[in-house]
Amino acid sequence: MRRRVFGIIRKEFIHIFRDVRTLLILIAMPIMMIVLYGYAITLDIRNIAFAVIDNANTAQSRELIDRFAENDFFILNEGAYTAQDVDRLFAERTVSFVLVFGKDFQHEIIERGSADLQLLIDASDSNVGTYINNYATEIINKYNTSINRVLPMAFTVEPRILYNPSLESSLFFVPGLVALILMLISALLTSITISREKETGTMEQILVSPVRPIEILIGKVVPYIALGLFNAAMILVFAKILFAIPFQGSLWLLFLLTLVYVFTALAFGLMISTVAPNQMAAMLMTLMATILPTIMLSGFIFPIASMPDILQYISTVIPATHYLKIIRGILLKGVGLESLYLPAIILTAIGVFLVAVASKRFNTTLEG
């Protein structure tokens, strides 16, 4: 058995290194995805344009405008605007919010220590609108406190931000990209391997040899496990170089649990290959079954706790859901197996189940 399995493994490695398309999927696609998605998918908001309707035109109003314009978050759109220009500015998407100062702004500050200020926000993008409202309110409150020192502060808050002090969204998204890319590449490679044999007619040649179906599956999977781990290492190196992703935990634990994840992804690809009639169908089925669930339902972008109950239940059978907890916990928080044993067990169970289904389907296909 060992010689037959090693023969299939050797054959698969030879085919991989001779097939330009497979090498592109294996090497070029992960690099392209980590660079493209790593820079494109972000929640960091910068350079938000705003306009000012300054009916007061005083030193106080200009000081507050400067506080908005002196950081990287907001950019002042210079111009003499009036209330009639607001709808046009929003319709043309020239600015995202408008500050409106009343003509009695300075008088109200002198008399009361504070003044009314109107903040008009384009909330067609609700996330950006919420961000503008929160950050603008903070700037205004700090300005108001600086000019009104009469009322004492009951208490002060000193926040400490752990695991991501700079609040960079790339530290959250890039580990998720590792899960997405590994699932896609691993499943894609194994989904086309058996489909390719059936499509080119070489499966019949394998079947007439004294090789059992389980030996074929093992021989097909083992090369891609090695290549999947190579992919994982390559992606993590690029993530460290390009995005300065921290490595707080055990790399050996990450390697071990990544091996389980790659095994699960390969088993999923094998299951697809037993159903797909050809390579093109296998690729399309893999893309649909990996990208959308991983992005939408695994916690890669959207928190699972905010989803409807039915989608939360569905997310538990998606392998990336559990691997995201593992890789983010190890890389960002440095947690150990004592905190990750549950997602590790679930991920292993999913992989074993998928292998069993793929093996059953494969045997049935051969007998049919």
C-alpha positions in Angstrom: 0.0 0.0 0.0 2.8 2.4 0.9 4.5 2.0 -2.5 1.2 2.6 -4.3 0.4 5.7 -2.3 3.9 7.1 -2.7 3.6 6.5 -6.4 0.4 8.5 -6.6 1.9 11.3 -4.5 5.0 11.4 -6.8 2.8 11.5 -9.9 0.7 14.4 -8.4 3.8 16.4 -7.5 5.1 16.0 -11.1 1.8 17.1 -12.6 1.6 20.1 -10.3 5.1 21.4 -11.2 4.4 20.8 -14.9 1.0 22.5 -14.9 1.4 26.3 -15.3 -2.3 26.9 -14.3 -1.8 25.1 -11.0 1.3 27.0 -10.2 -0.4 30.3 -10.9 -3.2 29.3 -8.5 -0.7 28.1 -5.9 1.7 31.1 -6.0 0.4 34.1 -7.9 -3.2 34.1 -6.7 -2.4 34.2 -2.9 0.1 37.0 -3.4 -2.3 39.0 -5.5 -5.2 38.5 -3.0 -3.2 39.4 0.1 -1.9 42.6 -1.6 -5.2 43.6 -3.2 -7.6 42.7 -0.5 -5.2 43.7 2.3 -5.1 47.3 1.1 -8.6 47.5 -0.3 -10.6 46.0 2.6 -10.4 48.5 5.4 -12.6 50.3 7.9 -10.0 53.0 8.5 -11.6 56.3 7.3 -9.4 59.2 6.3 -9.6 62.4 4.3 -13.3 63.1 4.7 -14.1 66.3 2.9 -16.3 68.9 4.7 -17.6 72.4 4.0 -18.3 75.3 6.3 -21.1 77.9 6.3 -19.6 80.5 8.6 -22.3 83.1 9.3 -20.3 84.3 12.3 -16.9 84.8 10.8 -15.2 85.3 14.1 -12.0 84.2 15.8 -13.9 81.5 17.7 -15.5 80.0 14.6 -12.2 80.0 12.8 -10.5 78.3 15.7 -13.1 75.5 15.7 -12.8 75.1 11.9 -9.0 74.7 12.3 -9.5 72.0 14.9 -11.5 70.0 12.3 -9.0 70.7 9.5 -5.7 70.1 11.4 -5.9 66.2 11.4 -5.8 63.5 8.8 -9.5 62.6 9.2 -11.1 65.7 7.8 -10.2 67.9 4.8 -11.7 71.4 4.5 -13.3 72.1 1.2 -12.6 75.8 0.8 -15.4 78.0 -0.5 -18.0 80.6 0.5 -21.1 78.4 0.8 -24.6 79.2 1.9 -27.5 77.1 3.1 -28.7 76.8 -0.5 -25.5 75.0 -1.5 -25.9 72.1 1.0 -28.2 69.9 -1.2 -25.9 70.4 -4.2 -22.8 69.6 -2.2 -24.3 66.3 -1.0 -25.8 65.4 -4.3 -22.4 65.9 -6.1 -20.7 64.0 -3.2 -18.3 67.0 -2.9 -18.4 66.8 0.9 -19.6 64.4 3.5 -20.7 66.9 6.1 -21.2 70.6 6.6 -20.6 72.8 9.7 -23.1 75.6 10.0 -22.2 78.5 12.4 -25.0 80.9 13.5 -24.3 84.6 13.2 -24.5 84.9 17.1 -21.9 82.2 17.6 -19.3 84.5 19.3 -21.9 86.3 21.4 -23.3 83.1 22.7 -19.9 81.8 23.7 -19.1 85.0 25.6 -22.5 85.1 27.3 -23.1 81.4 28.0 -19.7 79.8 27.5 -21.1 77.6 24.7 -23.0 78.1 21.4 -25.2 76.1 19.1 -23.5 74.6 16.1 -25.3 72.7 13.3 -23.7 69.6 11.9 -25.3 68.4 8.6 -24.1 64.8 7.7 -24.5 62.8 4.5 -25.5 59.5 6.0 -26.2 57.6 2.8 -23.3 55.5 4.0 -24.4 54.8 7.5 -21.0 53.7 8.7 -19.3 56.8 7.5 -22.1 58.9 8.9 -21.8 57.3 12.3 -18.0 57.8 12.3 -18.4 61.5 11.3 -21.0 62.1 14.0 -18.9 60.5 16.8 -15.6 62.1 15.8 -17.0 65.5 15.1 -18.9 65.4 18.5 -15.6 64.6 20.2 -13.9 67.6 18.6 -16.7 69.9 19.5 -16.8 68.7 23.1 -13.1 69.2 23.6 -13.3 72.7 22.1 -16.3 73.5 24.4 -14.4 72.2 27.4 -11.3 74.3 26.5 -13.3 77.5 26.5 -15.5 76.7 29.5 -13.5 75.8 32.5 -16.0 76.9 35.1 -17.8 73.5 35.5 -15.6 70.9 37.2 -15.2 67.5 35.7 -16.8 64.8 37.9 -14.4 62.1 36.6 -12.0 61.5 33.8 -11.7 58.4 31.6 -8.3 57.1 30.6 -8.9 54.3 28.0 -6.3 51.6 27.4 -6.6 49.9 24.0 -5.2 46.4 24.0 -4.0 44.1 21.2 -4.4 46.9 18.5 -3.4 50.2 20.1 -3.3 52.1 16.8 -6.8 50.8 15.9 -5.7 49.7 12.4 -8.3 47.6 10.7 -5.6 45.7 8.8 -4.7 43.9 12.0 -8.2 42.6 12.0 -8.8 41.9 8.3 -5.4 40.5 7.2 -5.6 37.4 9.5 -9.1 36.9 8.1 -7.6 37.1 4.6 -5.3 34.2 5.5 -8.4 32.1 6.3 -10.1 33.2 3.1 -7.1 32.5 0.8 -6.3 29.2 2.3 -9.8 27.9 2.1 -10.2 29.1 -1.5 -6.8 27.9 -2.8 -6.8 24.5 -1.0 -10.4 23.7 -2.0 -9.8 24.9 -5.5 -6.7 22.8 -6.0 -8.2 19.5 -4.8 -11.6 20.2 -6.5 -10.0 20.2 -9.9 -7.6 17.3 -9.4 -10.1 14.4 -9.6 -12.2 16.4 -12.1 -9.1 16.7 -14.3 -8.5 13.0 -14.2 -12.1 12.3 -15.2 -12.1 15.0 -17.9 -8.8 13.9 -19.5 -9.7 10.2 -19.3 -6.7 9.2 -17.0 -9.0 8.1 -14.2 -9.7 4.9 -16.1 -6.0 4.2 -16.3 -5.7 4.6 -12.5 -8.7 2.4 -11.9 -7.3 -0.5 -13.9 -4.1 -0.5 -11.7 -4.1 -2.3 -8.4 -5.0 0.8 -6.4 -7.8 1.1 -4.0 -10.0 4.3 -3.8 -8.8 5.3 -0.4 -5.2 5.1 -1.7 -6.1 7.4 -4.5 -7.6 9.9 -2.1 -4.6 9.8 0.2 -2.2 10.2 -2.7 -4.2 13.1 -4.1 -4.5 14.9 -0.7 -1.0 14.6 0.7 0.8 16.8 -1.9 -1.8 19.5 -1.5 -1.4 19.4 2.3 2.3 20.2 1.9 1.5 22.9 -0.7 -1.2 24.4 1.5 1.2 24.7 4.4 3.7 26.4 2.0 0.9 28.7 1.0 0.1 29.5 4.6 3.7 30.3 5.4 4.0 32.5 2.3 0.9 34.4 3.1 1.9 35.0 6.7 5.3 36.3 5.6 3.7 38.8 3.2 1.3 39.8 5.9 4.2 40.5 8.3 6.2 42.4 5.7 3.4 44.5 4.2 1.0 45.1 7.1 3.3 44.5 10.2 0.9 41.9 11.6 2.1 40.9 15.1 3.0 37.3 16.0 2.1 37.3 19.7 1.5 33.5 20.2 3.0 30.2 19.5 3.9 29.6 15.8 4.0 25.9 16.4 0.4 26.0 17.6 -0.6 28.1 14.7 1.2 25.6 12.4 -0.6 22.7 13.9 -4.1 24.2 13.7 -3.4 25.6 10.3 -2.6 22.0 9.2 -6.1 21.0 10.5 -7.7 23.9 8.6 -5.9 23.1 5.4 -6.9 19.4 5.7 -10.5 20.5 6.1 -10.3 22.8 3.1 -8.8 20.1 1.0 -11.5 17.6 2.1 -14.1 20.1 1.0 -12.5 20.4 -2.4 -12.4 16.6 -2.7 -16.1 16.5 -2.0 -16.8 19.0 -4.7 -14.6 17.1 -7.2 -16.7 13.9 -6.7 -19.8 15.9 -7.8 -18.4 18.2 -10.5 -18.4 16.7 -14.1 -15.4 18.8 -15.2 -12.8 21.2 -14.1 -14.7 24.4 -15.0 -17.7 23.2 -13.0 -15.5 22.3 -10.1 -13.9 25.7 -10.1 -17.2 27.6 -10.2 -18.7 25.4 -7.4 -15.6 26.0 -5.3 -15.7 29.8 -5.8 -19.4 30.0 -4.9 -19.1 27.7 -1.9 -16.0 29.2 -0.3 -15.8 33.0 -1.0 -19.3 34.1 -0.2 -19.8 32.1 3.0 -16.3 32.9 4.3 -16.7 36.6 3.7 -20.3 37.0 4.8 -20.9 34.5 7.5 -17.6 33.6 9.2 -17.0 36.8 11.1 -14.4 37.9 8.6 -16.0 41.3 8.2 -19.4 41.3 10.1 -19.7 40.1 13.7 -21.6 36.9 14.0 -23.4 38.0 17.1 -25.2 40.7 15.1 -26.6 38.2 12.6 -30.1 36.6 12.8 -30.2 33.4 14.7 -30.5 31.2 11.6 -27.4 32.7 10.1 -25.5 32.2 13.4 -26.4 28.5 13.3 -25.2 28.3 9.6 -21.9 30.0 10.5 -21.0 27.2 12.9 -20.6 24.7 10.0 -18.3 27.1 8.0 -14.6 26.1 8.7 -13.4 29.7 8.5 -15.6 30.7 11.4 -13.5 28.6 13.8 -10.1 29.2 12.1 -10.6 33.0 12.4 -10.9 32.6 16.2 -7.7 30.6 16.1 -5.5 32.8 13.9 -6.7 36.1 15.4 -6.3 34.7 18.9 -2.8 33.5 18.3 -1.4 36.3 16.2 -3.1 39.3 18.0 -3.6 38.1 21.6 -1.1 35.3 22.0 -3.6 32.9 23.4 -2.9 29.2 23.8 -4.6 25.9 23.2 -6.5 26.2 26.5 -8.5 29.0 25.0 -8.7 27.6 21.5 -9.5 23.9 22.1 -13.2 24.2 21.3 -12.8 25.8 17.8 -9.9 23.3 17.2 -12.1 20.4 18.0 -15.0 21.7 15.9 -12.7 22.3 13.0 -11.3 18.8 13.2 -14.7 17.3 13.4 -15.8 19.2 10.2 -12.7 18.0 8.4 -13.3 14.3 9.4 -16.9 14.6 8.3 -16.0 16.1 4.9 -13.4 13.4 4.3 -15.9 10.7 5.1 -18.5 12.2 2.8 -15.9 12.6 0.0 -14.7 9.0 0.4 -18.2 7.7 0.3 -19.0 9.8 -2.8 -15.8 8.7 -4.4 -16.5 5.0 -3.8 -20.0 5.4 -5.1 -18.8 7.1 -8.2 -16.3 4.5 -9.0 -18.8 1.6 -8.4 -21.3 3.5 -10.6 
